[in-house]
Amino acid sequence: MQPYFTRFYGNASSLSSFGVEAKQALEQARETIARLMGAKATELVFTGSATEANNLALKGHAFKEGKSKCHIAISEIEHSSILNTARWLETQGVRVTFLPVDKYGLLKIAQLEEALKKQVTLVSVVHGNNEIGSIQPIEIITNICHKYGALFHTDAVQSFGKLPIDVNKMNIDLMTINAHKMYGPKGVGALYLNRDNAELDPLIHGGGHEFGLRAGTQNVPGIVGFGKAVELRRNEMQGEEHVLTKLRDALIKGVLELKDTYLNGHPSKRLPNNANFRFSYIEGEALVLDLDGAGIATSSGSACSSMAREASHVLLAIGLKQEEARGSLRFSLGKYNNEEDIDYILQVLPEIVKRLRSMSPLQPKAETAQTSA
């Protein structure tokens, strides 16, 4: 990225030699990213974030379709950038259906079919959930959507670069990705758009950049970094998936040995780097702070809404009670973690859990032993 902050500082839309250099780098990155998902480079629209890409997918579809004709269906466990976009569209007169999930966070297919019978025009279902890690059966879902004439969008931010994704094989019409979930720079995302099936209206109007779908001077250094991250992922992904799955399963096995501790999400159909637990009688925020003090970074919900006071909508959607949702904790593993890290977590965590439970007003009081006179 560094040369594109300094030596090759041209605007990719300029006809000057400086602009041509920037444009070549941008298009090379577009080609690299598209190749990893089996798409054409012209089907990839760069944005400033995955949140923007999700907004473009839903709002762009609604504006193109017409608010009175548009009917969007989303799962109850979508990222907040999908959930809140859909809620806003409802206030603008767009019909929105919220699709239920089972206790593992997997979409209920029968309810999807029932919804599709009511002239749904776009379905959006997250591929790998950002909180509980459950992976949806995308090919099954897309085939059902297309059977009823609906387009399909997926937020693949958590899975792209970690799991193989072929947009053609999986029949995906629109897909959101970003750079920083695969060790690339923050502040750059993209939307895959199958131009044979889907059309969108832009959210941002201006000079017609990004095929007329996202006006504004492109973030060339960020896009170059995105392309490099994808290039590295291509070589690392398969081996890393095996390693992370092994570490994840070791972590799950060790944590579940603690009394009154449970796994959230599907036990096997989950992202290789994700482990989400609920600890009875403890507030998740307290666990986050104590673990952070021990050098272990965790989350009690989505990183995008971890300061919110409400319990996670994802955990409530899979049937947890408020107190169970508030007592949940997510561990996210990465390429730099190893077995020693898992051992350290399993060494530190039990004492923290024991101490917090001893102070918790939610902890059931042990019955006083009866002694005979």
C-alpha positions in Angstrom: 0.0 0.0 0.0 2.8 2.4 0.9 3.7 3.5 -2.7 0.1 4.5 -3.3 0.2 6.9 -0.4 3.3 8.6 -1.7 4.9 7.9 -5.2 1.7 6.8 -7.1 -0.7 9.3 -5.6 -2.9 9.8 -8.7 -6.6 9.8 -8.9 -7.7 6.6 -10.6 -10.3 8.5 -12.7 -7.7 10.9 -14.1 -6.3 10.6 -17.6 -2.8 11.7 -16.6 0.0 9.1 -16.2 -0.4 9.4 -12.5 -4.0 8.5 -12.8 -3.3 5.6 -15.1 -0.9 4.1 -12.6 -3.5 4.3 -9.9 -6.1 2.9 -12.2 -4.0 -0.1 -13.1 -3.3 -0.9 -9.5 -7.0 -0.6 -8.6 -8.1 -2.9 -11.5 -5.4 -5.4 -10.7 -6.8 -5.6 -7.1 -10.4 -5.9 -8.4 -9.3 -8.8 -10.6 -7.5 -10.6 -7.7 -10.5 -10.3 -5.4 -13.0 -11.3 -8.0 -11.0 -14.4 -8.9 -11.1 -15.7 -5.3 -14.9 -15.8 -5.5 -15.2 -17.0 -9.1 -16.6 -13.7 -10.3 -15.8 -11.3 -13.2 -13.9 -8.2 -12.2 -16.7 -6.0 -13.6 -19.1 -7.6 -11.0 -17.2 -6.1 -8.1 -18.1 -2.6 -6.7 -15.7 -1.1 -4.2 -17.2 0.7 -1.2 -15.9 2.4 2.0 -17.0 -0.5 4.2 -19.1 -3.7 4.4 -21.8 -1.6 6.1 -22.0 0.6 3.0 -22.0 -2.4 0.8 -24.9 -3.9 2.8 -26.8 -0.6 2.5 -26.2 -0.5 -1.2 -27.5 -4.0 -1.7 -30.8 -3.5 0.2 -31.5 0.2 -0.5 -30.2 0.0 -4.0 -32.6 -2.9 -4.7 -35.5 -1.1 -3.0 -35.0 2.1 -5.0 -34.6 0.2 -8.3 -37.6 -2.0 -7.7 -39.8 0.7 -6.4 -40.8 0.9 -2.7 -44.4 -0.3 -3.4 -43.2 -3.4 -5.3 -40.2 -4.2 -3.1 -40.5 -6.9 -0.5 -37.3 -7.8 1.4 -36.8 -10.8 3.7 -33.9 -11.0 6.1 -33.0 -13.4 8.9 -33.4 -12.4 12.5 -29.7 -12.8 13.1 -28.3 -10.4 10.5 -25.5 -7.9 11.2 -26.8 -4.5 12.5 -26.0 -2.9 9.1 -28.6 -5.2 7.5 -31.1 -5.2 10.3 -31.1 -1.4 10.8 -31.2 -0.8 7.0 -34.2 -3.1 6.7 -35.9 -1.3 9.6 -35.3 2.0 8.0 -36.7 0.8 4.7 -39.9 -0.2 6.6 -40.3 3.4 7.6 -40.2 4.3 3.9 -43.0 2.0 2.9 -41.0 -1.1 1.9 -42.4 -4.4 3.1 -39.9 -6.3 5.2 -40.2 -9.9 6.6 -38.0 -11.2 9.4 -37.2 -14.9 9.0 -36.8 -17.0 12.1 -33.8 -19.3 12.9 -33.5 -22.4 15.0 -31.6 -22.8 18.3 -28.3 -23.1 16.4 -29.0 -20.0 14.4 -29.7 -21.8 11.1 -32.5 -20.4 8.9 -35.8 -22.3 9.1 -36.3 -23.4 5.5 -40.0 -24.0 5.8 -40.6 -20.5 7.0 -38.4 -19.1 4.2 -40.6 -20.9 1.6 -43.8 -19.5 3.2 -42.4 -16.0 3.1 -41.3 -16.4 -0.6 -44.9 -17.2 -1.6 -45.8 -13.6 -0.7 -43.8 -12.1 -3.6 -40.5 -11.5 -1.8 -38.1 -9.7 -4.2 -34.8 -10.0 -2.2 -33.7 -12.3 0.5 -30.6 -11.4 2.7 -29.1 -14.1 4.9 -25.7 -13.8 6.5 -23.3 -16.6 5.5 -21.3 -17.1 8.7 -22.8 -15.2 11.6 -20.5 -12.7 13.2 -21.5 -13.6 16.8 -22.3 -17.3 17.0 -20.4 -18.4 13.9 -23.1 -20.6 12.5 -22.8 -21.2 8.7 -26.0 -21.2 6.6 -26.6 -23.7 3.8 -26.4 -21.0 1.1 -26.8 -23.2 -1.9 -30.1 -24.6 -0.6 -31.3 -21.1 0.3 -30.4 -19.6 -3.1 -32.1 -22.4 -5.0 -35.3 -21.9 -3.1 -35.1 -18.1 -3.6 -34.7 -18.4 -7.3 -37.5 -20.9 -7.5 -39.8 -18.2 -6.4 -38.2 -15.4 -8.4 -36.4 -13.7 -5.5 -32.8 -12.3 -5.6 -30.4 -13.5 -2.9 -27.9 -11.4 -1.0 -25.5 -12.7 1.6 -23.2 -10.8 4.0 -20.0 -12.9 3.7 -17.8 -10.6 5.6 -16.9 -13.3 8.3 -16.5 -16.2 5.8 -14.8 -14.7 2.7 -11.1 -15.5 2.9 -11.7 -18.2 5.6 -13.9 -20.6 3.6 -14.2 -21.4 -0.1 -16.9 -19.3 -1.8 -17.8 -19.6 -5.5 -20.6 -17.2 -6.3 -21.6 -19.1 -9.5 -21.7 -22.5 -7.9 -23.6 -21.1 -4.9 -26.0 -19.1 -7.2 -25.4 -15.8 -5.2 -26.8 -12.6 -6.8 -25.2 -10.1 -4.4 -22.5 -10.6 -1.7 -20.8 -8.2 0.7 -17.2 -8.6 1.7 -14.5 -6.4 3.3 -10.7 -6.3 3.8 -10.1 -6.0 7.5 -11.7 -9.4 8.4 -8.9 -11.0 6.4 -6.0 -8.9 7.9 -6.3 -6.2 5.3 -6.9 -2.4 5.9 -9.9 -1.0 7.6 -12.2 1.3 5.6 -12.6 -0.6 2.4 -15.3 -3.1 1.4 -17.0 -4.4 -1.8 -20.3 -5.6 -3.1 -20.4 -8.5 -5.7 -23.2 -7.9 -8.1 -24.4 -10.5 -10.7 -25.3 -8.1 -13.4 -27.2 -10.7 -15.4 -29.7 -11.0 -12.5 -29.6 -7.9 -10.3 -29.8 -4.2 -10.9 -29.3 -1.5 -8.2 -29.8 2.3 -7.9 -26.7 4.0 -6.4 -26.8 5.5 -2.9 -24.1 8.1 -3.7 -24.4 10.3 -6.8 -21.5 12.1 -8.3 -19.0 11.4 -11.1 -20.2 7.9 -11.9 -17.3 6.0 -10.3 -17.5 2.2 -9.8 -19.7 1.5 -12.8 -22.0 4.3 -11.8 -22.9 2.6 -8.5 -20.7 4.3 -6.1 -19.5 7.9 -6.8 -16.4 9.3 -5.2 -12.7 9.1 -5.6 -11.6 5.5 -4.9 -9.4 4.7 -1.9 -6.5 3.3 -4.0 -4.2 2.4 -1.2 -7.0 0.7 0.7 -8.1 -1.2 -2.4 -4.5 -2.2 -3.2 -4.2 -3.5 0.4 -7.5 -5.4 0.0 -6.1 -7.1 -3.1 -2.9 -8.1 -1.4 -4.8 -9.5 1.6 -6.9 -11.6 -0.8 -3.7 -12.8 -2.6 -2.3 -13.9 0.7 -5.6 -15.6 1.7 -5.6 -17.6 -1.5 -2.4 -19.3 -0.4 -3.1 -19.6 3.4 -6.8 -20.2 3.6 -7.1 -24.0 3.3 -4.2 -24.8 5.7 -5.4 -22.1 8.2 -8.9 -23.5 8.2 -7.6 -26.9 9.4 -5.4 -25.3 12.1 -8.1 -22.9 13.4 -10.8 -25.7 13.5 -8.5 -27.8 15.6 -7.8 -24.9 18.0 -11.4 -23.9 18.1 -12.5 -27.5 19.0 -9.9 -27.7 21.7 -11.1 -24.4 23.2 -14.7 -25.5 23.0 -13.9 -28.9 24.7 -12.0 -27.2 27.5 -14.4 -24.4 28.2 -17.4 -26.8 28.3 -15.8 -28.7 31.1 -16.7 -25.7 33.3 -20.0 -26.2 35.2 -23.1 -24.4 33.9 -21.3 -23.4 30.7 -22.8 -23.9 27.2 -21.9 -23.4 23.5 -23.9 -20.9 21.4 -24.4 -21.7 17.8 -24.0 -24.9 15.8 -21.4 -27.4 17.3 -19.8 -28.1 13.9 -21.4 -26.0 11.1 -19.6 -22.9 12.3 -16.8 -20.6 11.3 -13.4 -22.2 12.0 -12.3 -19.2 14.1 -15.4 -18.7 16.2 -16.4 -20.0 19.7 -19.3 -18.4 21.6 -20.2 -19.5 25.1 -22.7 -18.6 27.7 -21.8 -18.7 31.4 -24.6 -19.0 33.8 -24.8 -16.4 36.7 -22.2 -14.1 35.1 -22.4 -10.8 33.1 -20.5 -11.1 29.8 -19.0 -7.6 30.2 -17.4 -8.6 33.5 -15.7 -11.6 31.8 -14.5 -9.4 28.9 -12.9 -6.9 31.4 -11.2 -9.6 33.5 -9.9 -11.6 30.6 -8.6 -8.4 29.0 -6.7 -7.7 32.2 -5.1 -11.1 31.6 -4.2 -10.3 28.0 -7.1 -12.1 26.4 -9.3 -10.0 24.1 -12.9 -11.3 23.8 -16.3 -9.8 23.1 -19.7 -10.0 24.7 -21.5 -9.3 21.4 -20.8 -7.8 18.0 -17.8 -5.5 17.8 -20.0 -3.1 15.9 -22.5 -2.8 18.8 -20.6 -4.0 21.9 -21.2 -0.7 23.7 -25.0 -1.2 23.4 -26.9 -1.9 26.7 -29.4 -4.3 25.1 -28.8 -8.0 25.0 -27.6 -9.3 21.6 -30.5 -9.7 19.1 -28.7 -12.7 17.7 -28.7 -14.6 21.0 -32.3 -13.7 21.7 -33.3 -14.9 18.2 -31.9 -18.4 19.0 -34.1 -18.6 22.0 -31.8 -17.4 24.9 -33.3 -15.5 27.8 -32.1 -12.0 28.5 -29.8 -13.2 31.4 -28.4 -16.0 29.2 -27.6 -13.6 26.4 -26.0 -11.2 28.8 -23.8 -14.0 30.1 -22.4 -14.9 26.7 -18.9 -14.4 25.4 -17.2 -14.7 22.0 -13.7 -15.9 21.3 -12.3 -15.1 17.8 -9.2 -17.0 16.8 -6.8 -16.0 14.1 -3.7 -16.9 12.1 -1.4 -15.9 14.9 -3.0 -18.1 17.6 -1.5 -21.4 18.6 -2.0 -24.3 21.1 -0.2 -22.3 23.8 -2.8 -19.6 23.6 -5.6 -22.1 24.0 -3.8 -23.6 27.0 -3.4 -20.2 28.5 -7.1 -19.4 28.1 -8.1 -22.6 29.7 -5.7 -21.9 32.6 -6.9 -18.4 33.3 -10.7 -18.7 32.5 -11.8 -21.1 35.3 -10.5 -18.9 38.1 -12.1 -15.8 36.6 -15.4 -17.6 36.2 -15.2 -19.0 39.8 -14.5 -15.6 41.3 -17.2 -13.8 39.3 -19.8 -16.4 40.2 -18.9 -16.1 43.9 -19.8 -12.4 43.8 -22.8 -12.8 41.6 -26.3 -12.2 43.0 -27.6 -14.6 40.3 -25.7 -17.5 41.7 -28.0 -19.9 43.5 -27.1 -20.1 47.2 -25.8 -23.5 48.4 -28.2 -25.2 50.8 -27.0 -25.0 54.4 -26.1 -28.5 55.6 -28.5 -29.7 58.4 -26.8 -31.0 61.5 -28.5 -33.1 64.1 -28.2 -32.1 67.7 
